[in-house]
């Protein structure tokens, strides 16, 4: 479940067929240890562009930083952005704070090298889905609190934010579907160990614990009504509105976790993808 489904050579061939190119660089991660960043853009693109800094999902334990790149064509081709995907280290071998600190270190490197990457440093958007959404939210909080790169936006798709295992949706989605209460608890245990649900967990590891979300960038956040992360997603959006952050929330009726990837031709999936595309267009036009 940590493997890329095709070889990197096949991936690059597919990218070239869509007019895209990829290179991978090694940069300092948490405590200076090396992590990889993939840089994907339209072949021959020039000039400063917006950057979408993406964090892959996988319950903190699996997934691949080069997976699902075809789902980003709307940004890469329509909006001509530079996409950077971070290969953060995974739990349980590398528990908190390695994953979120690797992601933050990659963001700092990206912003510092914006000129050579062809990136407008004032237009960096952090993006994540599922566990990647939780890590993206943690990265945004770190950037705010450390006075790091000033983010232009954040996109949190069905984010994994809350380690408490206490919401109504965790009790409802128990033994049901692909990502349920047991799997989520397993992921948090891998990430936090005995600290899960206790007092010794930072807001960067579990952003649902943050009580003040002031100073965060414009946010797109969504989830399905029939998924385990529903209630923590809605609560996070409410907390963003509470402090005046410009946030757009969608709760897709009847949708399960990962529905746009697993059932991409469904009417609801196409509607959700179009909503994100519309928000992205409005953000980049600002």
C-alpha positions in Angstrom: 0.0 0.0 0.0 3.1 2.2 0.0 4.0 1.4 -3.6 3.4 3.3 -6.8 1.2 1.2 -9.0 3.4 1.7 -12.1 7.1 2.3 -12.5 8.3 5.9 -12.4 9.4 5.5 -16.1 5.8 4.7 -17.0 4.5 7.6 -14.9 6.8 10.0 -16.7 5.7 8.7 -20.0 2.1 9.3 -19.1 2.9 12.8 -17.9 4.7 13.6 -21.2 1.7 12.4 -23.1 -0.4 15.1 -21.3 2.2 17.8 -21.9 3.7 17.6 -18.4 7.2 17.0 -17.0 8.4 15.9 -13.6 11.7 16.1 -11.8 12.5 15.1 -8.2 14.8 16.9 -5.9 16.1 15.9 -2.4 15.8 18.6 0.3 16.3 18.7 4.1 13.3 17.4 6.0 12.8 17.2 9.8 16.1 17.5 11.6 17.9 17.9 8.3 17.2 14.3 7.1 16.6 14.0 3.3 13.1 13.9 1.9 12.1 14.1 -1.8 9.9 16.6 -3.5 8.4 16.0 -7.0 8.1 19.1 -9.1 5.5 18.7 -11.9 4.6 21.4 -14.4 3.6 21.9 -18.1 6.5 21.2 -20.4 8.0 24.5 -21.5 6.2 26.6 -18.9 7.9 29.9 -18.1 7.4 32.8 -15.8 6.3 32.9 -12.1 3.2 30.7 -11.4 1.1 29.7 -8.5 2.3 26.7 -6.6 0.1 23.9 -5.3 2.0 22.1 -2.6 0.4 18.7 -2.2 0.4 16.2 0.6 -0.7 12.6 -0.2 -3.2 10.6 1.9 -2.9 7.2 3.4 -3.8 7.2 7.1 -0.3 8.5 8.0 0.9 5.0 7.2 0.8 4.5 3.4 0.3 6.2 0.1 2.9 7.5 -2.4 3.9 11.0 -3.3 3.7 10.3 -7.0 0.2 8.7 -6.8 -2.9 10.1 -8.4 -1.1 12.8 -10.3 -3.7 12.6 -13.1 -6.2 14.1 -10.7 -4.4 17.4 -10.8 -4.7 18.1 -14.5 -7.2 20.9 -13.9 -4.5 22.8 -12.0 -1.5 21.8 -14.0 -3.0 22.4 -17.5 -5.9 24.8 -17.0 -4.2 27.1 -14.5 -0.6 26.4 -15.5 0.6 26.0 -11.9 3.7 24.4 -10.6 2.8 21.4 -8.4 5.1 20.2 -5.7 4.4 16.8 -4.0 6.3 16.0 -0.8 7.5 12.5 0.1 7.1 12.7 3.9 8.2 9.8 6.1 5.4 7.5 7.3 4.3 6.2 10.6 4.8 3.9 12.6 8.5 3.9 11.7 8.4 7.7 11.7 5.7 8.9 14.1 4.7 12.4 15.0 6.3 14.9 14.5 8.2 13.5 11.5 5.4 13.5 8.9 4.1 17.1 9.5 7.6 18.5 10.1 8.9 16.9 6.8 5.9 18.5 5.1 6.7 21.9 6.6 10.4 21.7 5.8 9.5 20.9 2.2 7.2 23.9 2.1 9.9 26.2 3.6 12.5 24.9 1.0 9.9 25.5 -1.8 9.2 29.0 -0.8 13.0 29.8 -0.4 13.7 28.5 -3.9 10.6 30.1 -5.5 12.7 32.0 -8.1 14.5 28.9 -9.4 11.3 26.9 -9.4 9.4 29.5 -11.4 7.0 30.0 -8.5 5.3 33.2 -7.2 6.0 32.9 -3.5 2.9 35.0 -2.7 0.7 32.4 -4.4 1.4 29.1 -2.6 -1.6 26.8 -1.9 -1.2 23.8 0.4 -3.3 20.8 -0.6 -4.1 17.5 1.1 -6.7 14.7 1.1 -7.6 12.5 4.1 -4.4 12.1 6.2 -2.8 14.5 3.8 -5.5 17.0 4.6 -4.7 16.8 8.2 -1.0 17.2 7.5 -1.8 20.2 5.2 -3.8 21.8 8.0 -1.0 21.2 10.4 1.5 22.7 7.9 -0.7 25.8 7.6 -0.7 26.2 11.4 3.0 25.8 11.6 3.5 28.4 8.9 1.3 30.8 10.8 2.9 30.2 14.2 6.5 30.1 13.0 6.0 33.1 10.7 7.0 30.9 7.8 5.8 31.1 4.2 2.6 33.1 3.9 0.1 30.8 2.3 -2.3 32.0 -0.4 -4.8 29.2 0.3 -5.4 25.7 1.7 -7.4 22.9 0.2 -8.5 20.2 2.7 -10.3 17.3 1.2 -12.0 14.9 3.7 -9.2 15.9 6.2 -8.1 13.6 9.1 -8.0 16.2 11.9 -9.2 14.7 15.2 -7.5 12.0 17.2 -10.1 11.9 19.9 -12.3 9.2 18.4 -15.3 11.0 20.0 -17.5 12.4 17.2 -20.9 11.1 16.1 -19.6 10.3 12.7 -16.9 8.0 14.1 -19.6 6.0 15.9 -21.8 5.9 12.8 -19.0 4.8 10.4 -17.8 1.8 12.4 -17.3 -1.4 10.5 -18.7 0.2 7.3 -16.8 1.2 4.2 -13.2 1.6 3.2 -12.1 4.1 5.9 -14.0 3.5 9.1 -13.5 4.1 12.8 -11.2 1.1 13.4 -8.9 2.1 10.5 -8.8 5.7 11.6 -8.0 4.7 15.2 -5.2 2.4 13.8 -3.7 5.3 11.9 -3.8 7.7 14.8 -2.2 4.9 17.0 0.6 4.5 14.5 1.1 8.3 14.3 0.8 9.2 18.0 1.2 5.9 19.9 0.1 6.1 23.6 -0.4 9.8 23.3 -3.5 9.5 21.1 -6.5 11.1 22.8 -4.3 12.4 25.6 -3.1 15.8 26.6 0.4 15.6 25.0 -0.7 16.1 21.4 0.0 19.3 19.5 -2.4 21.2 17.3 0.1 20.5 14.4 -0.4 16.7 14.8 -4.1 16.9 15.3 -5.4 20.3 14.0 -8.9 19.7 15.5 -7.3 20.6 18.8 -6.6 24.2 17.7 -8.9 26.6 19.4 -7.8 29.7 17.4 -7.6 29.4 13.6 -7.1 33.2 13.1 -4.6 34.1 10.5 -5.1 31.0 8.3 -5.5 31.5 4.5 -8.6 31.2 2.3 -9.8 27.6 2.7 -11.7 25.0 0.6 -12.8 22.1 2.9 -15.1 19.3 2.1 -16.2 15.8 3.1 -19.0 13.2 2.6 -22.1 13.0 4.8 -21.4 9.2 5.1 -17.8 9.3 6.2 -15.9 9.0 9.4 -14.3 12.5 9.1 -17.6 14.4 8.6 -18.0 16.0 12.0 -14.4 17.0 12.5 -14.5 18.6 9.0 -17.6 20.6 9.7 -16.3 21.7 13.1 -13.1 22.9 11.6 -14.9 25.0 9.0 -17.1 26.5 11.8 -14.0 27.5 13.7 -12.5 29.1 10.6 -15.6 31.2 10.1 -15.6 32.1 13.8 -12.4 34.0 13.4 -13.3 35.5 10.0 -11.3 33.2 7.7 -12.8 33.0 4.2 -13.8 29.3 4.0 -16.0 27.3 1.7 -17.4 24.1 3.1 -19.2 21.3 1.2 -20.7 18.2 2.7 -21.6 15.9 -0.1 -24.9 14.0 0.6 -24.5 10.3 0.8 -20.8 10.4 -0.2 -18.2 8.1 1.3 -14.5 8.6 2.0 -12.6 8.9 -1.3 -15.7 8.9 -3.5 -14.3 11.1 -6.2 -11.4 8.7 -6.8 -13.3 5.5 -6.4 -16.4 6.5 -8.4 -15.2 9.3 -10.6 -18.0 9.1 -13.1 -20.8 9.4 -10.5 -22.9 12.5 -10.8 -22.0 13.6 -7.3 -18.3 13.0 -7.9 -18.4 15.2 -11.0 -20.3 17.9 -9.0 -17.7 17.8 -6.2 -14.7 18.0 -8.7 -16.4 20.9 -10.5 -17.0 22.8 -7.1 -13.3 22.6 -6.3 -12.4 23.7 -9.8 -14.7 26.7 -9.5 -13.2 27.6 -6.1 -9.7 27.3 -7.5 -10.5 29.5 -10.4 -11.9 32.2 -8.1 -8.9 32.0 -5.8 -6.3 32.3 -8.6 -8.3 35.2 -10.1 -8.1 37.1 -6.9 
